[in-house]
């Protein structure tokens, strides 16, 4: 049965649009909160009010996964949360390291909530000798020279890159050689890595600029 569901999800995943995939983490987050509150089920209308998207959008999105909802009952929160989690690969644990123990690297290391989603902060590395040995959430900052061995020996699949762009390409190359599967890239540059290394670029400034655009749009439309 589980096998059949997995096969169905694999097939469905290939067909659903990137736009729907991009919305899944948000559904996952809201459903996680509802689950934590002990909610058993929710209607598309109530979910729509919570998430500020239309109920029809929710029904359309979730229908992509074989219609998890039931007429007159709504969605089973725990089931939907688990199924979306599977699609997002969050039913597995990921071990991550941070490259760059500066402001941003330390802030991310100190944010405990990633662990609740199965992302385990395992190591942090920096070229600055003064930082070596300093403990961040109980984990000591190590020199970059130890990074490749650490990745191989500790089953690390994700690296978070929080260093200036000058060193980013070389760091990405070393991570690739060590067998990293994915890079969460905060450095302000596009990384040139093989296709089997997944990269998610994060630019907080893009989001801030978008906000400025939204202010403009709103004020011009008044
Ligand atoms: P920071 O200067 O506090 O920390 C950078 C750390 O990286 C330092 O500890 C430094 O020793 C280390 N480092 C430098 N080169 C390295 C290398 N090749 N290997 C390992 N460690 C290395 O800077 P902060 O504020 O933490 O920002 C880090 C980077 O992230 C900056 O380049 C900044 O532009 C970028 N950034 C990106 C954001 C985004 O949204 N994408 C937001 C904020 C910062």
py3Dmol code that shows the C-alpha trace and the ligand (Angstrom):
import py3Dmol

protein = """\
ATOM      1  CA  UNK A   1       0.000   0.000   0.000  1.00  0.00           C
ATOM      2  CA  UNK A   2       2.750   2.423   1.061  1.00  0.00           C
ATOM      3  CA  UNK A   3       4.642   1.366  -2.024  1.00  0.00           C
ATOM      4  CA  UNK A   4       1.648   2.140  -4.232  1.00  0.00           C
ATOM      5  CA  UNK A   5       1.237   5.581  -2.693  1.00  0.00           C
ATOM      6  CA  UNK A   6       4.954   6.293  -3.216  1.00  0.00           C
ATOM      7  CA  UNK A   7       4.681   5.270  -6.863  1.00  0.00           C
ATOM      8  CA  UNK A   8       1.637   7.492  -7.273  1.00  0.00           C
ATOM      9  CA  UNK A   9       3.450  10.446  -5.716  1.00  0.00           C
ATOM     10  CA  UNK A  10       6.506   9.949  -7.899  1.00  0.00           C
ATOM     11  CA  UNK A  11       4.325   9.939 -10.992  1.00  0.00           C
ATOM     12  CA  UNK A  12       2.300  12.944  -9.890  1.00  0.00           C
ATOM     13  CA  UNK A  13       5.379  14.940  -8.892  1.00  0.00           C
ATOM     14  CA  UNK A  14       6.699  14.909 -12.434  1.00  0.00           C
ATOM     15  CA  UNK A  15       3.505  16.423 -13.754  1.00  0.00           C
ATOM     16  CA  UNK A  16       2.837  19.217 -11.279  1.00  0.00           C
ATOM     17  CA  UNK A  17       3.948  22.696 -12.160  1.00  0.00           C
ATOM     18  CA  UNK A  18       6.858  24.515 -10.584  1.00  0.00           C
ATOM     19  CA  UNK A  19       4.409  27.183  -9.405  1.00  0.00           C
ATOM     20  CA  UNK A  20       2.531  24.614  -7.327  1.00  0.00           C
ATOM     21  CA  UNK A  21       5.783  23.135  -5.990  1.00  0.00           C
ATOM     22  CA  UNK A  22       6.886  26.639  -4.972  1.00  0.00           C
ATOM     23  CA  UNK A  23       3.697  27.003  -2.898  1.00  0.00           C
ATOM     24  CA  UNK A  24       4.060  23.665  -1.111  1.00  0.00           C
ATOM     25  CA  UNK A  25       6.450  24.847   1.645  1.00  0.00           C
ATOM     26  CA  UNK A  26       3.857  27.428   2.629  1.00  0.00           C
ATOM     27  CA  UNK A  27       1.075  24.824   2.822  1.00  0.00           C
ATOM     28  CA  UNK A  28       3.450  22.652   4.800  1.00  0.00           C
ATOM     29  CA  UNK A  29       4.188  25.456   7.247  1.00  0.00           C
ATOM     30  CA  UNK A  30       0.533  26.306   7.855  1.00  0.00           C
ATOM     31  CA  UNK A  31      -0.480  22.665   8.211  1.00  0.00           C
ATOM     32  CA  UNK A  32       2.408  22.134  10.646  1.00  0.00           C
ATOM     33  CA  UNK A  33       1.083  24.974  12.798  1.00  0.00           C
ATOM     34  CA  UNK A  34      -2.452  23.537  12.697  1.00  0.00           C
ATOM     35  CA  UNK A  35      -1.113  20.110  13.602  1.00  0.00           C
ATOM     36  CA  UNK A  36       0.805  21.602  16.545  1.00  0.00           C
ATOM     37  CA  UNK A  37      -2.461  23.205  17.689  1.00  0.00           C
ATOM     38  CA  UNK A  38      -4.063  19.772  17.673  1.00  0.00           C
ATOM     39  CA  UNK A  39      -6.369  20.427  14.695  1.00  0.00           C
ATOM     40  CA  UNK A  40      -7.597  17.253  13.007  1.00  0.00           C
ATOM     41  CA  UNK A  41      -9.197  18.686   9.907  1.00  0.00           C
ATOM     42  CA  UNK A  42      -9.674  21.914   8.017  1.00  0.00           C
ATOM     43  CA  UNK A  43     -11.889  23.021   5.169  1.00  0.00           C
ATOM     44  CA  UNK A  44     -10.436  24.661   2.075  1.00  0.00           C
ATOM     45  CA  UNK A  45     -12.431  27.771   3.000  1.00  0.00           C
ATOM     46  CA  UNK A  46     -10.832  28.079   6.428  1.00  0.00           C
ATOM     47  CA  UNK A  47      -7.372  27.322   5.066  1.00  0.00           C
ATOM     48  CA  UNK A  48      -7.994  29.983   2.456  1.00  0.00           C
ATOM     49  CA  UNK A  49      -8.811  32.569   5.146  1.00  0.00           C
ATOM     50  CA  UNK A  50      -5.693  31.664   7.079  1.00  0.00           C
ATOM     51  CA  UNK A  51      -3.353  31.724   4.106  1.00  0.00           C
ATOM     52  CA  UNK A  52      -4.927  34.627   2.207  1.00  0.00           C
ATOM     53  CA  UNK A  53      -5.324  32.651  -0.990  1.00  0.00           C
ATOM     54  CA  UNK A  54      -8.598  31.679  -2.634  1.00  0.00           C
ATOM     55  CA  UNK A  55     -10.286  28.426  -1.663  1.00  0.00           C
ATOM     56  CA  UNK A  56     -10.348  27.442  -5.324  1.00  0.00           C
ATOM     57  CA  UNK A  57      -6.590  27.918  -5.582  1.00  0.00           C
ATOM     58  CA  UNK A  58      -6.155  25.628  -2.589  1.00  0.00           C
ATOM     59  CA  UNK A  59      -8.467  22.997  -4.067  1.00  0.00           C
ATOM     60  CA  UNK A  60      -6.693  23.203  -7.415  1.00  0.00           C
ATOM     61  CA  UNK A  61      -3.248  22.977  -5.834  1.00  0.00           C
ATOM     62  CA  UNK A  62      -4.090  20.086  -3.566  1.00  0.00           C
ATOM     63  CA  UNK A  63      -6.009  18.237  -6.275  1.00  0.00           C
ATOM     64  CA  UNK A  64      -2.638  17.805  -7.954  1.00  0.00           C
ATOM     65  CA  UNK A  65      -1.897  15.208  -5.331  1.00  0.00           C
ATOM     66  CA  UNK A  66      -4.924  13.072  -5.920  1.00  0.00           C
ATOM     67  CA  UNK A  67      -7.433  15.114  -3.928  1.00  0.00           C
ATOM     68  CA  UNK A  68      -6.526  14.717  -0.298  1.00  0.00           C
ATOM     69  CA  UNK A  69      -9.781  16.392   0.703  1.00  0.00           C
ATOM     70  CA  UNK A  70     -13.204  14.844   1.162  1.00  0.00           C
ATOM     71  CA  UNK A  71     -16.534  16.474   0.409  1.00  0.00           C
ATOM     72  CA  UNK A  72     -18.120  17.755   3.607  1.00  0.00           C
ATOM     73  CA  UNK A  73     -15.108  16.812   5.714  1.00  0.00           C
ATOM     74  CA  UNK A  74     -12.328  19.007   4.405  1.00  0.00           C
ATOM     75  CA  UNK A  75      -8.711  18.005   4.704  1.00  0.00           C
ATOM     76  CA  UNK A  76      -7.203  15.735   7.297  1.00  0.00           C
ATOM     77  CA  UNK A  77      -4.438  17.961   8.656  1.00  0.00           C
ATOM     78  CA  UNK A  78      -2.028  15.259   9.758  1.00  0.00           C
ATOM     79  CA  UNK A  79      -2.381  13.235   6.563  1.00  0.00           C
ATOM     80  CA  UNK A  80      -1.998  16.237   4.259  1.00  0.00           C
ATOM     81  CA  UNK A  81       0.976  17.483   6.287  1.00  0.00           C
ATOM     82  CA  UNK A  82       2.666  14.081   6.010  1.00  0.00           C
ATOM     83  CA  UNK A  83       1.954  13.703   2.288  1.00  0.00           C
ATOM     84  CA  UNK A  84       3.223  17.180   1.411  1.00  0.00           C
ATOM     85  CA  UNK A  85       6.225  16.512   3.653  1.00  0.00           C
ATOM     86  CA  UNK A  86       6.977  13.376   1.624  1.00  0.00           C
ATOM     87  CA  UNK A  87       6.760  15.261  -1.647  1.00  0.00           C
ATOM     88  CA  UNK A  88       9.155  17.864  -0.252  1.00  0.00           C
ATOM     89  CA  UNK A  89      11.520  15.142   0.953  1.00  0.00           C
ATOM     90  CA  UNK A  90      10.973  16.208   4.559  1.00  0.00           C
ATOM     91  CA  UNK A  91      10.244  12.688   5.727  1.00  0.00           C
ATOM     92  CA  UNK A  92      14.022  12.255   5.670  1.00  0.00           C
ATOM     93  CA  UNK A  93      16.633  13.865   7.883  1.00  0.00           C
ATOM     94  CA  UNK A  94      19.211  16.174   6.304  1.00  0.00           C
ATOM     95  CA  UNK A  95      22.538  17.014   7.874  1.00  0.00           C
ATOM     96  CA  UNK A  96      23.842  20.443   7.120  1.00  0.00           C
ATOM     97  CA  UNK A  97      27.008  22.436   7.619  1.00  0.00           C
ATOM     98  CA  UNK A  98      27.507  26.173   7.455  1.00  0.00           C
ATOM     99  CA  UNK A  99      30.455  27.713   5.628  1.00  0.00           C
ATOM    100  CA  UNK A 100      31.181  31.136   7.123  1.00  0.00           C
ATOM    101  CA  UNK A 101      30.691  31.709  10.839  1.00  0.00           C
ATOM    102  CA  UNK A 102      30.029  35.457  10.558  1.00  0.00           C
ATOM    103  CA  UNK A 103      26.832  37.340  11.369  1.00  0.00           C
ATOM    104  CA  UNK A 104      24.622  35.481   8.956  1.00  0.00           C
ATOM    105  CA  UNK A 105      26.151  32.037   9.508  1.00  0.00           C
ATOM    106  CA  UNK A 106      25.808  32.363  13.268  1.00  0.00           C
ATOM    107  CA  UNK A 107      22.253  33.679  13.013  1.00  0.00           C
ATOM    108  CA  UNK A 108      21.231  30.669  10.927  1.00  0.00           C
ATOM    109  CA  UNK A 109      23.071  28.280  13.241  1.00  0.00           C
ATOM    110  CA  UNK A 110      21.222  29.743  16.201  1.00  0.00           C
ATOM    111  CA  UNK A 111      17.812  29.360  14.594  1.00  0.00           C
ATOM    112  CA  UNK A 112      16.519  26.156  16.130  1.00  0.00           C
ATOM    113  CA  UNK A 113      13.420  25.726  14.000  1.00  0.00           C
ATOM    114  CA  UNK A 114      15.170  24.134  11.022  1.00  0.00           C
ATOM    115  CA  UNK A 115      15.747  21.101  13.205  1.00  0.00           C
ATOM    116  CA  UNK A 116      12.015  20.625  13.659  1.00  0.00           C
ATOM    117  CA  UNK A 117      11.815  20.129   9.906  1.00  0.00           C
ATOM    118  CA  UNK A 118      14.598  17.557   9.903  1.00  0.00           C
ATOM    119  CA  UNK A 119      17.552  19.782   9.016  1.00  0.00           C
ATOM    120  CA  UNK A 120      20.239  18.937  11.537  1.00  0.00           C
ATOM    121  CA  UNK A 121      22.954  21.551  12.074  1.00  0.00           C
ATOM    122  CA  UNK A 122      26.083  19.442  12.300  1.00  0.00           C
ATOM    123  CA  UNK A 123      29.112  21.631  11.660  1.00  0.00           C
ATOM    124  CA  UNK A 124      30.330  25.160  10.963  1.00  0.00           C
ATOM    125  CA  UNK A 125      33.531  26.220   9.205  1.00  0.00           C
ATOM    126  CA  UNK A 126      35.448  29.429   8.696  1.00  0.00           C
ATOM    127  CA  UNK A 127      38.828  30.626   7.444  1.00  0.00           C
ATOM    128  CA  UNK A 128      39.233  33.059  10.335  1.00  0.00           C
ATOM    129  CA  UNK A 129      41.522  31.455  12.921  1.00  0.00           C
ATOM    130  CA  UNK A 130      40.164  33.643  15.667  1.00  0.00           C
ATOM    131  CA  UNK A 131      36.814  31.928  15.334  1.00  0.00           C
ATOM    132  CA  UNK A 132      38.181  28.387  15.462  1.00  0.00           C
ATOM    133  CA  UNK A 133      37.068  26.590  18.597  1.00  0.00           C
ATOM    134  CA  UNK A 134      34.311  29.111  19.353  1.00  0.00           C
ATOM    135  CA  UNK A 135      31.102  27.238  20.100  1.00  0.00           C
ATOM    136  CA  UNK A 136      27.824  28.073  18.413  1.00  0.00           C
ATOM    137  CA  UNK A 137      24.907  26.148  19.862  1.00  0.00           C
ATOM    138  CA  UNK A 138      27.419  23.699  21.276  1.00  0.00           C
ATOM    139  CA  UNK A 139      29.156  23.121  17.949  1.00  0.00           C
ATOM    140  CA  UNK A 140      32.687  24.407  17.540  1.00  0.00           C
ATOM    141  CA  UNK A 141      33.816  26.405  14.531  1.00  0.00           C
ATOM    142  CA  UNK A 142      36.345  24.362  12.551  1.00  0.00           C
ATOM    143  CA  UNK A 143      38.982  25.393  10.020  1.00  0.00           C
ATOM    144  CA  UNK A 144      38.102  24.996   6.333  1.00  0.00           C
ATOM    145  CA  UNK A 145      40.915  22.458   5.960  1.00  0.00           C
ATOM    146  CA  UNK A 146      38.769  19.984   7.921  1.00  0.00           C
ATOM    147  CA  UNK A 147      35.642  20.563   5.868  1.00  0.00           C
ATOM    148  CA  UNK A 148      35.944  17.917   3.128  1.00  0.00           C
ATOM    149  CA  UNK A 149      36.767  15.119   5.512  1.00  0.00           C
ATOM    150  CA  UNK A 150      33.941  16.201   7.809  1.00  0.00           C
ATOM    151  CA  UNK A 151      31.440  16.126   4.931  1.00  0.00           C
ATOM    152  CA  UNK A 152      32.509  12.620   3.927  1.00  0.00           C
ATOM    153  CA  UNK A 153      32.564  11.196   7.440  1.00  0.00           C
ATOM    154  CA  UNK A 154      29.341  12.733   8.733  1.00  0.00           C
ATOM    155  CA  UNK A 155      26.935  12.078   5.910  1.00  0.00           C
ATOM    156  CA  UNK A 156      26.467  15.795   5.226  1.00  0.00           C
ATOM    157  CA  UNK A 157      24.109  16.500   2.358  1.00  0.00           C
ATOM    158  CA  UNK A 158      23.523  20.266   2.538  1.00  0.00           C
ATOM    159  CA  UNK A 159      25.963  23.167   2.840  1.00  0.00           C
ATOM    160  CA  UNK A 160      24.871  26.679   3.707  1.00  0.00           C
ATOM    161  CA  UNK A 161      27.163  29.228   2.083  1.00  0.00           C
ATOM    162  CA  UNK A 162      27.355  32.434   4.095  1.00  0.00           C
ATOM    163  CA  UNK A 163      30.651  33.869   2.896  1.00  0.00           C
ATOM    164  CA  UNK A 164      31.504  36.817   0.639  1.00  0.00           C
ATOM    165  CA  UNK A 165      31.329  36.114  -3.077  1.00  0.00           C
ATOM    166  CA  UNK A 166      35.142  36.121  -3.538  1.00  0.00           C
ATOM    167  CA  UNK A 167      35.521  32.747  -1.882  1.00  0.00           C
ATOM    168  CA  UNK A 168      32.175  31.257  -2.872  1.00  0.00           C
ATOM    169  CA  UNK A 169      33.174  29.544  -6.107  1.00  0.00           C
ATOM    170  CA  UNK A 170      36.205  27.819  -4.549  1.00  0.00           C
ATOM    171  CA  UNK A 171      34.156  26.741  -1.541  1.00  0.00           C
ATOM    172  CA  UNK A 172      31.414  25.341  -3.805  1.00  0.00           C
ATOM    173  CA  UNK A 173      34.032  23.384  -5.729  1.00  0.00           C
ATOM    174  CA  UNK A 174      35.481  21.885  -2.553  1.00  0.00           C
ATOM    175  CA  UNK A 175      32.007  20.987  -1.340  1.00  0.00           C
ATOM    176  CA  UNK A 176      31.225  19.317  -4.674  1.00  0.00           C
ATOM    177  CA  UNK A 177      34.429  17.274  -4.521  1.00  0.00           C
ATOM    178  CA  UNK A 178      33.501  16.170  -1.032  1.00  0.00           C
ATOM    179  CA  UNK A 179      30.143  14.869  -2.293  1.00  0.00           C
ATOM    180  CA  UNK A 180      27.693  17.503  -1.080  1.00  0.00           C
ATOM    181  CA  UNK A 181      24.206  17.132  -2.573  1.00  0.00           C
ATOM    182  CA  UNK A 182      22.915  20.670  -2.219  1.00  0.00           C
ATOM    183  CA  UNK A 183      24.000  24.222  -1.476  1.00  0.00           C
ATOM    184  CA  UNK A 184      21.830  26.868   0.146  1.00  0.00           C
ATOM    185  CA  UNK A 185      23.649  29.817  -1.323  1.00  0.00           C
ATOM    186  CA  UNK A 186      23.550  33.209   0.384  1.00  0.00           C
ATOM    187  CA  UNK A 187      26.713  34.470  -1.350  1.00  0.00           C
ATOM    188  CA  UNK A 188      25.898  37.067  -3.951  1.00  0.00           C
ATOM    189  CA  UNK A 189      26.958  35.059  -6.982  1.00  0.00           C
ATOM    190  CA  UNK A 190      25.699  32.260  -9.206  1.00  0.00           C
ATOM    191  CA  UNK A 191      27.624  29.087  -8.564  1.00  0.00           C
ATOM    192  CA  UNK A 192      28.994  26.938 -11.337  1.00  0.00           C
ATOM    193  CA  UNK A 193      28.445  23.407 -10.038  1.00  0.00           C
ATOM    194  CA  UNK A 194      27.528  20.111 -11.732  1.00  0.00           C
ATOM    195  CA  UNK A 195      23.828  19.438 -12.246  1.00  0.00           C
ATOM    196  CA  UNK A 196      23.768  16.764  -9.553  1.00  0.00           C
ATOM    197  CA  UNK A 197      24.457  19.465  -6.955  1.00  0.00           C
ATOM    198  CA  UNK A 198      21.209  21.306  -6.226  1.00  0.00           C
ATOM    199  CA  UNK A 199      21.509  25.024  -5.550  1.00  0.00           C
ATOM    200  CA  UNK A 200      18.949  27.328  -3.986  1.00  0.00           C
ATOM    201  CA  UNK A 201      20.007  30.973  -4.111  1.00  0.00           C
ATOM    202  CA  UNK A 202      18.702  33.266  -1.408  1.00  0.00           C
ATOM    203  CA  UNK A 203      18.841  37.014  -1.813  1.00  0.00           C
ATOM    204  CA  UNK A 204      17.089  38.789   1.006  1.00  0.00           C
ATOM    205  CA  UNK A 205      17.666  42.088  -0.777  1.00  0.00           C
ATOM    206  CA  UNK A 206      15.528  40.881  -3.727  1.00  0.00           C
ATOM    207  CA  UNK A 207      12.670  40.393  -1.331  1.00  0.00           C
ATOM    208  CA  UNK A 208      13.205  43.835   0.177  1.00  0.00           C
ATOM    209  CA  UNK A 209      13.309  45.414  -3.275  1.00  0.00           C
ATOM    210  CA  UNK A 210      10.046  43.659  -4.099  1.00  0.00           C
ATOM    211  CA  UNK A 211       8.548  45.284  -1.017  1.00  0.00           C
ATOM    212  CA  UNK A 212       9.643  48.685  -2.265  1.00  0.00           C
ATOM    213  CA  UNK A 213       7.936  47.923  -5.588  1.00  0.00           C
ATOM    214  CA  UNK A 214       4.765  46.933  -3.725  1.00  0.00           C
ATOM    215  CA  UNK A 215       4.750  50.225  -1.791  1.00  0.00           C
ATOM    216  CA  UNK A 216       5.092  52.054  -5.092  1.00  0.00           C
ATOM    217  CA  UNK A 217       2.318  50.083  -6.760  1.00  0.00           C
ATOM    218  CA  UNK A 218      -0.022  50.634  -3.839  1.00  0.00           C
ATOM    219  CA  UNK A 219       0.670  54.359  -3.591  1.00  0.00           C
ATOM    220  CA  UNK A 220       0.370  54.906  -7.341  1.00  0.00           C
ATOM    221  CA  UNK A 221      -2.890  52.997  -7.437  1.00  0.00           C
ATOM    222  CA  UNK A 222      -4.567  55.054  -4.683  1.00  0.00           C
TER     223      UNK A 222
END
"""
ligand_1 = """\
44
LIG
P 30.534 38.453 8.005
O 31.689 39.243 7.514
O 30.003 38.683 9.363
O 30.904 36.880 7.917
C 31.564 36.272 6.844
C 32.375 35.124 7.425
O 32.854 34.324 6.345
C 33.599 35.591 8.207
O 33.636 34.983 9.461
C 34.767 35.184 7.325
O 35.936 34.856 8.059
C 34.209 33.968 6.622
N 34.834 33.652 5.337
C 35.220 34.494 4.373
N 35.685 33.819 3.319
C 35.581 32.509 3.624
C 35.911 31.317 2.928
N 36.417 31.355 1.696
N 35.697 30.142 3.537
C 35.171 30.099 4.797
N 34.873 31.205 5.509
C 35.053 32.387 4.917
O 29.399 38.621 6.909
P 27.865 38.253 7.021
O 27.098 39.434 7.414
O 27.712 37.013 7.817
O 27.522 37.940 5.504
C 28.157 36.856 4.845
C 27.964 36.969 3.360
O 26.615 36.776 3.033
C 28.345 38.359 2.832
O 29.136 38.203 1.706
C 27.055 39.016 2.461
O 27.148 39.753 1.303
C 26.162 37.827 2.231
N 24.789 38.116 2.631
C 23.819 37.644 1.814
C 22.511 37.831 2.125
C 21.489 37.276 1.214
O 20.323 37.516 1.403
N 21.898 36.517 0.217
C 22.087 38.561 3.313
C 23.182 38.967 4.153
C 24.494 38.756 3.786
"""
view = py3Dmol.view(width=600, height=400)
view.addModel(protein, "pdb")
view.setStyle({"model": 0}, {"cartoon": {"style": "trace"}})
view.addModel(ligand_1, "xyz")
view.setStyle({"model": 1}, {"stick": {}})
view.zoomTo()
view.show()
